[in-house]
């Protein structure tokens, strides 16, 4: 059973790997080389699918200086179509809906093969951002033009820690058609557990069947990567920062921490009988951090299938 069918049946236990497409300025031949190298690196892992991010400039959300400068990237849908056609399992394509006009978004949604492609629609970075298409309008377009196309939503455990209402946001997104959720990178396991717990028991009380939550994990090979994670909105507990800062091998320590966090969350979700998946990404373009993320994914595939 592939990941599309698992999600349709509200089943978990799968592993995804997330990619950011190459920079927009990358030469075509170099893009093809990057894609082929990526496929060679990931094929042996036995992944259930990929995620392709749609990167937007989020400076309106966080006015602080970005640790790594923003560079526009290739459209993930085009990158998939032109360069990742040989990938054998389904792909989740993110769409930052504020970047697209209604006609462009409608054309893309209506043309997708729902057996191979899923999507996560993401709204504007801040509530006051003017956009040609709102998140609600994009969700309606998907429902009207391609209702079989599986729709996912974003889940933010850190926001739940502050506002205590992220589980209600998930239920509202579920009502709007979302059949799975993908978190931002998880470092604070307790925040993720709080969200899972509140979501699960709210669903139970309301007679709603919970949908799979996909927890995202990433490695951190330097303090600058850690700073970037924080800029993205990831809460990194002080004890983890202290451990990484003083580790003999920061990258190895980070990989072990991420693996332990994933195993702990998997065990917790199994106990609550909540369907879940895991997603691994590298927020850095450094080769050593990418390799460490690939190794983390390999370990998680092995753990979940043991």
N, C-alpha and C positions, 0 to 999 in steps of 0.2 A: 504494500500500500504506500503510494507516494505521499509527500507532505500535503499536497492539495487535498487529497481524499481524507487524510488524517484531520486536517483542519475542518473539512466539511462535517466530519463525524465527531468533532470536538475531542480529538485524541491528541496526546502530546508525545514526548519522548524523542524528539528529533533535534538535529544539530544543523545550523545554518552558518554561513560565513559571509560577512559583509564587506563589500568593496566600495571604494570611492573611485569613479572613473578618472582617467588621466586629465591633466589640465587642458583647458580649451586650446591653449597655444601649442600643444604638442603636435609635432609633425605626424601625418597619417601613417607613415611607415613605422614610426616609433610607437604609435598607439597599437598597431598590429603586433609588434614585438612584445609590448607589455601584456597584451591580452593572452598571447600564446604562452608566455612565461607564467602568467597567473594560472592558466588552465593546467599546465604541467605540474605546478606546485600543489594545486588543490585536488586534482583527480584521484590521487592515491588515498585520500582521507576517507572516502565513502560518505561524503556529506549528503544531507537530504535536500539541500538547496542553497541558493545564494540570495543575498540582499544587495541591491545596487542603490546607493544613496544619491539623492538629488541635493547638492550642496547649494545653500543660499547664504548671502551675506547677512549675518545676524548681528551686525554692529548696532542696530536699533534696539536689540534686546539687551545687549551688554555694551555700554559705552567705554568700558575699560579697554586699554590697548590689547589687541589680539597678540598672544605670544608667537604665533606663526601667522604671517600675512595671508589675507584671503586671496585666493586665485580662482577665478571661474573654472568650472570643470565641464567636460563633455556631458551632453544630455544622456542620462543613464539608459533611456529607452533606445536611443540611437546606438549607444555603445553595445548594448545587448544585441540589437539587430545586426549590426555590422561586424562585430568582433567576437561575440560569445555564443554564436549559434551552435557550436559543437558541444557546449555544456549539456550534460545529459539529464539533469534534474530541474525541477521548477525554480523560478526566480521571482523574488519580490522586488518590484520596481517602485521606489519612492517617487512621489510627485509633490514638489513644493508648489502648491496650486497658485500662489500669488504671482508666480513667474510666467504664467501662461494665460493667453486669452481663452474665452469660452469655446471658440471654434477649434483651436488647436487641441485643447484638452478633450473636447468631445470626439474629435477624430481619433485621438490616441485611444481613448477608452473603448470606443466601439470596435476598434480593429484588433483588440487583444484576444489571444487564444487563452481561454479561461482554464484549459488543462495544463498550460505551461507557465502562465504569468499570473501573479497576484500583485496587488498594489497597496501601498500605504500612502494615503493622502494626508499632507501636512499643511496646516494653515499658515498664515503670515506670522513672522517672528514675534510681533507685538500686536496688541488689539487695535491700536490706532493706525496701523499700516493700511494705506489705500491699495486695493487689489481689484483686478478685473473680475476675478472669480473668488468667492469666499469658500471656506471649507464646506459649509452646508450646501452651497450650490454645486460644488464638485461631487459631494456625496450623492446628491439628487441626480446628477448627470450619470454617474456610474449605475445607479439603480434603474434609470430609465433606458440607458443605451446598451448596457451589458450586465444585466443582473447576475449572471453566473460568475462574473469576475470577482474573486474573493477580495474583500476589502479589509484592510487592517488599520489600526490606529496606534498612536503613540501613547505610552504610559510613562509617567515620570514619578518614581518613588519619592524623590527629594521634595517635590511639590506637595506630596501627601504629608510629609513630615511637617511642613510649614502650615498647610491649610486644612489638613485632615479631611479633604473632600475629593481626592483624586479617584477614589473608588466610585463616587457618584458620576464623575466625568466619564469613567469607563462604561458605566451602565448607559449613560446618555449616548455615547458613541456606539454602543452595542445596539441600542434602539434605532440608530441611524444606519445600521447595516454592517458594522464591524464584526468580523468573525474571528479575529485574533488581535493581540496587542503586542507591540515590540517596545521594550524599555530602552531608555538611554543607558549608557554604560553604568553598571552597578558596582559600586565599591562599598556602599553602606548596606550590608545584608539585612540589618534590622529594619531599615526603612522599607526595603523590598518586602520583608515578611509582614510588616504592618499593612502595607497596601494589599498584599495577597489575602491576608486575614480579613480585613474589612470588606474587601470585594466579595470574598467567598461567602461570608456570613450575611452580607446584604442580599446577595443572590438567593441564598437559602431562604431567608425570611420573605423575599418577594416572589418566590416560586420561579426564579430565573435560572437557567442552566448556564454556568460560567463558561466562557470560551478560553482557548489556550492563551497563556501569557508567555512571550518569548523574552527571556532575560539576556541582556547583552553584556559581554565581558571583554575587557581589553587589557593588554599588558602596558607597563610603564617602564621605559628604560632609562629615563633621566628625570631630573627635577623640572626641566622645561616641559616635558610631556605631561607631567603631573599638573603644572601650572595651566597648560592648555585644557586639560580635562576639567579643571575648576572653572576656566573661562566658559567652557561649554555648559556649565551648570551642574557638573557632577560633584556631589559631596564626598570628599575623601576624609574619613575619620582620622583624627590626629594620630592615633596609635599606628595606623597604616603608613601615614607620611613619615613618622619617626622611624619605623622599621625600614622603609625603603631608603630614606636618607642615610641611614647608618649601615645599610647592608654592604657586605663585601661585593656582592654582585646584585645590583638593583634590579636588573632585568629578570634574573632567575628568581629572586624573591617575589617580584611582582607576579610572575607567571604562577608561582606556587600559591600566592594569595588568591589570585583569580580562580584557580582550579578549586581551591578549598571552598571559596564562596559559592561557586556553581554547584558543587556537590552538596553543600549545606542547603541551598535553596531547593535543589532537586528533591532532597529527602523531605524537606518541609512540605513541598507541594504534594508529594506522594502521600504524606500523612493526612493532608486535607482532601485528597482525591481531586485536586485541581489539575487540569491538563496544562502542561508547560513544555516549552522548548528552550534551547539555548542558542545564542548567536555570538559569534566571536568576530571582533574587528581589530584592526590596528589603526589608532588615530595618528600614528606617525608614519612617515614615508621612509624612515630609516630601515635598511635591509634587515638589520639584526632584530628590530622590533617586529617587523613583518614575519620573519622566520619564527620568532617566539610565539606570535599569535597563531601561526599555522600549527606549531607543536601543541599549543593549548587546545586547539580544535581537535587534533588527533587524540589527545588524552580524553577529552570529553566524549568523543564518539565511542571510544573504547569503554569508558565508564558507563554510559547510558545503555550500551548494548551488552554489557556483561551479564 
